[in-house]
Amino acid sequence: MPQHTCPRFRAASNIAGYAASRAISFEGKRLSLFGSITALATPFTQSGALDLDAWRRLLLLQLDGGTQGLVVAGSTGEAAALTDQEYDTLLQLAVETVGGRVPVLAGTGLMNTAKTIAQTQRAAAAGAGFALVVTPPYVRPTQAGLLAHYRAVADQGGLPVVLYNVPGRTGCDLLPETVAELVGNPQIVGIKEARPEPERMAALLALRHPGFAVLSGDDPTACRAMLAGADGLISVGSNALPRAFRRLCDLCRQGSREQAEAWDVRLQDFYPFLGVEPNPIPVKALLQGMGYGVGLRLPLQELSAAHRAEATRLIEAARTLEEPTGGDVFPA
């Protein structure tokens, strides 16, 4: 894993110039997008403010558990509910806490291309290493519009771009043939694909090359995707189970099919629970039970009473799955 020093936060007035100066500095990092990457939830206090103590502890939990990358302010992080100042604070503290040990990806995708470019420049100024750019939600651009959008963000945002396709949230599907036209851009370095169909993953794996990583964005089918050749997983469940998901990713990437599938079976109870209500409601219930923050921001509400007993059961199950074993070797 390449080591690098993350810069401190710059004033907003310097964002564009700073981002431009960073645009050529990532050549050595592009191969570091692999394995178990956590789409971090954002902890809040009882009053609804950022819980920065819980945020630091969650970051350390991830590092201790062997997580190989962190996404800040994605959809799991309730990015749409964050102020600009909160966004900057979360990113800055993540970069400083991680200290270059693993890549930090910032969620920067918005409904408009100009705003996405500005958010990507903002993330670069805060020290992020990559931009995770979801297809523009709600506006439903054509495939030609998606091509123009991602090319503009890659050329002007100042960060290497990881495409993110999650049609169930955005109403827009980034097709493999469109991805094929983007993989030649040196600033577009990967894709997080959240569609579960094996045919979709197979089409993307045909585009994979050393400068373009294919990452699963669907916890329940990630084992299958990685055994087929995907580089890793950007996971929701690894918030609460960092060591367990690192182990799954290691087994898959080693080609240990029987062991990987057996370990995946041990995670099966978590997969339906994580989708029982809209993300990140279920995973934040697990984190709250583990002492990492309280609640969500409206219009999201806490987990329904009907599912709380299952959350309690899974918190106990997570403690067992997270116990270190002699086989856990997490090199820097």
Secondary structure, 3 states (H helix, E strand, C coil): CCCCCCCCCCCHHHHHHHHHHHCCCCHHHHHHCCEEEEECCCCECCCCCECHHHHHHHHHHHHHCCCCEEEECCCCCCHHHCCHHHHHHHHHHHHHHHCCCCCEEEECCCCCHHHHHHHHHHHHHCCCCEEEEECCCCCCCCHHHHHHHHHHHHHHCCCCEEEEECHHHHCCCCCHHHHHHHCCCCCEEEEEECCCCHHHHHHHHCCCECCEEEEECCHHHHHHHHHCCCCEEEECHHHCCHHHHHHHHHHHHCCCHHHHHHHHHHCCCHHHHHCCCCCCHHHHHHHHHHCCCCCCCCCCCCCCHHHHHHHHHHHHHHHHHCCCCCCCCCCC
